[in-house]
Amino acid sequence: MITCYHGSPELFNKFDLSKAGDGTGIKFGFGVYLTESEASAVHYSQPRNLPPVKDHYLYTVEIPELTDDNHLVSAQPVPEAIVKRAEAQLGQAIPQEKTQLGKEFRKWIGMTLTNSKKVGLESEKAAAAFLDSIGVFCNVWPQAQSKPDGLKNCAVFDANKAHILKVEHIDVKLKGSKYVLVEGSKKEVKI
């Protein structure tokens, strides 16, 4: 299992995908957005589309280990095993140019399933459900584009695969353009 983090102004005991996209959108797919960077989760506990909120929570979350054939990487080719499973389930060949980047593959899947000409919430939901049904549980991208082998972010397609281990109420402050943790402010919340 991998330990990740999630920041939110809301207190909850399990993830609810009916709220997916409210805080930061769905640029990297429909799902539970997690990061290996605690500092990044702290920053995102303040939704970018809202004025400063009163409460901030840091969630420590466990997800399955990443294997060669159970996740997409946004800016890397899709593993052949995933392409074959997707083609078998769809009953059609996937254009090779759509398998060169995980993000293009995910978008193509969603648009194909919804007969859509552009990516949107419904096509991303369809892609997430489809990919999860063929054993692909998340989409991964680097936390910093300049460090592709560093810490990772992910969108977990099925909320049941993101298990909350701990919730902490935190205080944050704005430092430059980032919200950062006020040292000593973590207080575990029983949920």
C-alpha positions in Angstrom: 0.0 0.0 0.0 1.0 3.6 -0.6 0.5 6.5 1.8 -0.9 9.7 0.3 -2.5 12.9 1.5 -5.6 14.9 0.7 -6.4 18.4 1.9 -9.9 19.7 2.3 -12.0 22.3 4.1 -14.6 19.6 4.8 -14.6 16.9 7.5 -15.7 13.5 6.3 -15.1 9.8 7.1 -15.0 8.5 3.5 -14.6 10.1 0.1 -17.6 11.1 -1.9 -17.1 11.4 -5.6 -20.3 13.4 -6.0 -18.2 16.3 -5.0 -15.3 15.5 -7.3 -14.0 18.6 -9.1 -15.4 21.1 -6.6 -12.1 22.3 -5.3 -9.5 22.0 -8.1 -11.4 20.7 -11.2 -10.9 17.4 -13.0 -7.9 18.2 -15.2 -6.3 14.9 -14.4 -9.4 12.7 -14.5 -12.4 12.0 -12.4 -11.6 10.7 -9.0 -10.2 11.3 -5.5 -7.2 13.6 -5.8 -4.3 12.6 -3.7 -0.6 13.5 -3.4 2.5 12.0 -1.9 3.4 15.5 -0.8 1.9 16.5 2.6 2.8 20.2 1.8 0.8 20.0 -1.4 -2.2 18.5 0.4 -2.0 21.3 3.0 -2.0 23.9 0.2 -5.1 22.4 -1.4 -7.0 22.3 1.9 -7.9 25.9 0.8 -10.1 25.6 -2.4 -8.8 27.9 -5.1 -12.2 29.1 -6.1 -13.3 30.2 -2.6 -12.3 33.0 -0.2 -10.2 31.8 2.8 -12.1 29.1 4.7 -12.2 28.6 8.5 -11.4 24.9 8.8 -8.7 22.9 7.1 -8.2 19.1 7.3 -5.3 16.9 6.3 -6.2 13.4 5.4 -3.7 10.5 5.5 -4.9 8.0 2.9 -3.8 4.5 1.8 -4.1 3.3 -1.8 -3.0 0.1 -3.5 0.6 -0.3 -4.7 1.2 0.9 -8.3 2.1 -2.0 -10.6 3.0 -1.9 -14.3 -0.6 -2.6 -15.4 -2.9 -1.0 -12.8 -2.5 2.7 -13.4 -2.0 5.3 -16.1 0.8 7.9 -16.1 -0.5 11.1 -17.7 2.7 11.9 -19.8 3.9 8.4 -20.6 2.8 5.7 -23.0 0.0 3.3 -21.9 1.3 -0.2 -21.0 0.4 -2.7 -23.7 -1.5 -4.9 -21.2 -3.9 -2.0 -20.4 -4.4 -1.2 -24.1 -5.3 -4.9 -24.8 -7.8 -5.1 -21.9 -9.4 -1.8 -23.0 -9.7 -3.0 -26.7 -11.1 -6.3 -25.6 -13.8 -4.6 -23.4 -14.6 -1.9 -26.1 -14.6 -4.4 -28.9 -12.5 -2.1 -31.1 -8.9 -1.1 -31.8 -7.7 2.1 -30.1 -5.7 4.4 -32.4 -2.0 4.1 -31.7 -1.6 7.9 -31.3 -4.1 7.7 -28.4 -1.9 5.2 -26.5 1.3 7.4 -26.5 0.2 9.4 -23.5 -2.0 8.3 -20.6 -3.9 11.5 -20.6 -4.8 11.2 -24.3 -5.8 7.6 -23.8 -8.1 8.5 -20.8 -9.7 11.4 -22.7 -10.2 9.2 -25.8 -11.8 6.5 -23.8 -14.3 8.9 -22.1 -15.2 10.7 -25.4 -15.7 7.4 -27.2 -17.9 6.0 -24.4 -20.1 9.2 -24.3 -20.0 10.0 -28.0 -18.7 13.4 -27.1 -16.6 15.8 -29.2 -14.8 17.3 -26.2 -13.7 16.3 -22.7 -16.1 17.1 -19.9 -17.4 15.9 -16.5 -19.5 13.1 -18.1 -16.8 11.8 -20.4 -14.3 11.8 -17.5 -16.8 9.9 -15.2 -17.3 7.4 -18.0 -13.5 7.0 -18.5 -12.9 6.5 -14.7 -15.6 3.9 -14.4 -14.4 2.0 -17.5 -10.7 2.1 -16.5 -11.5 0.9 -13.0 -13.6 -1.9 -14.5 -10.5 -3.2 -16.4 -8.2 -3.0 -13.4 -6.8 0.5 -13.8 -7.5 2.2 -10.5 -5.8 5.6 -11.0 -4.1 8.2 -13.1 -0.7 9.5 -11.9 1.3 12.6 -12.7 4.4 14.2 -11.1 3.9 16.6 -8.2 6.4 18.9 -9.9 6.6 18.8 -13.7 10.3 19.6 -13.4 10.8 16.4 -11.2 9.1 13.6 -13.1 10.7 11.0 -10.8 9.9 12.8 -7.6 6.7 12.8 -5.6 3.5 11.9 -7.4 -0.1 13.0 -7.4 -3.0 10.7 -8.4 -6.7 10.6 -9.2 -8.2 7.4 -7.8 -11.2 6.4 -9.9 -13.1 4.5 -7.3 -13.4 6.2 -3.9 -13.5 2.8 -2.2 -9.8 2.3 -3.1 -8.8 5.4 -1.1 -8.9 4.4 2.6 -8.7 7.2 5.1 -6.2 6.3 7.9 -6.1 9.5 9.9 -7.7 13.0 9.8 -6.1 16.1 11.3 -7.5 19.5 11.8 -4.8 22.0 10.8 -4.2 25.7 10.7 -2.7 27.2 7.5 -1.2 30.6 6.6 -0.5 32.1 3.2 3.2 32.3 2.5 3.8 33.9 -0.9 1.3 32.2 -3.2 1.1 28.9 -1.2 -0.9 27.9 1.9 1.4 26.3 4.4 1.0 24.4 7.6 1.2 26.4 10.8 3.8 24.4 12.8 2.3 22.6 15.8 -1.3 23.0 14.7 -2.1 19.4 13.8 -4.8 18.0 16.0 -6.1 14.5 15.2 -9.9 14.3 14.7 -11.8 11.1 15.6 -14.4 10.4 12.8 
